[in-house]
Every structure is written in structure tokens, then in C-alpha cells.
Amino acid sequence: MKQIRLKKCPFCGGKASFKKERIWLEDGISIRCEKCHTKTKIVLIDHPAFSAKCNGLDESTRYTEEQAMEVVAKIWNERKHT
């Protein structure tokens, strides 16, 4: 797995880190500031055991763990400073 660099928090300058999350029966990845706890949305990781449950969902929105980390890192790193 390649190393993904995260920018500092745009609000407080704190260190950001990946966080594994569980929402209902799904696993996902978000990024959270260790200082002020600002975080991104959760990007879900696809699990083969749940594929039958996904009828009607857009499969293109479901990622491997590595893809989810890349997507959430892009969301975090492209946010605007306020």
C-alpha cells in the first residue's frame, strides 16, 4: 500500500489521521483531526459478504479499503482553509 500524505487540519493546524468507522453493518474510512476532531464524511468499504444487500445501490460508490483511503484523503487535502 502506498503512503498517503495528509495535510494539517485547515481549522487548527492539528495532525490528521485515518479512522476506521462502522456505520450499521458497513466499515468505512474517515479522516479526523487529532486536536479539534474535525472530520470528513465516511467513505464505505465494500465487503463481498454484503454484496447481495447492495441491490439498487450504485456500485461505483463502493471502494476497496485502499481506494476509500485515497478518496477520503483527496476530500481532506482539497478542503479550503477558512
N, C-alpha and C positions, 0 to 999 in steps of 0.2 A: 504494500500500500504506500502510495506516495505521501510525502509530508505536505500538509496543508497549512499555510501560514494565515493566521488571523490578525486583523488589525486590532488596536486597542479600542476600548469602548468609546463611542462617539460622544457620550454624555459625561463620563467621569474620568476617562483615560485608564480605567482598570483593565486587568488581564481578562481576556475572553477564553472560554474553553467549551469543548463539545460536551453535551449532556445527553445521555440516553434517557428516553422518556417512554412511558407506557400510557397509551390512551385507549380505553376499552380493552380489547384484546390485541391491539396492534403496538408494535415497537416503532419508535421513531428517534430522530436526532434533532436537537436544537442547539443553539449556542447561547451561553449565558455569561454575563459579566460577573466575575467573582467578587467585585466590590459593591456595585449598586444593584445587581441582579436583573438588569435589563436583559430581555431575551428575545430571540427570534420566534417565528412560528415553528411548529413541529413538522418536519418532513418525514412522512411514513416510510418504513422499510417493508418491502414485500416479503411475505413468508409463504412458501408453497402450500403449507397446511391450510392457509386461509383463502386460497385462490377460488374455491367454489363459492365462498361468501362474497366475492367481488363482482358478481353478475351485475351489470348495469353501471359499474364504475369505469372511468377512463383509465385503462391500464397504463397509459403513458405517464400518469401522475404517481406511479408507484416505482420505487427505486431499490437497488441493492444498497447495502449499508455504505459502501464507498461512494456510490452516486449520491445518496442522501447527504453525506458529509460534504461533498463538493457543492451541491445545490445550496445547502444552508450556509456554507462558507461564503458563497457568492452573494447571498442575501445580506449577510452580516458585513462583509467587506465593502459593499457598494452603498451602504446607507449614508445619508448626508449628515454632516455634523450640524447641530443647531446652536 
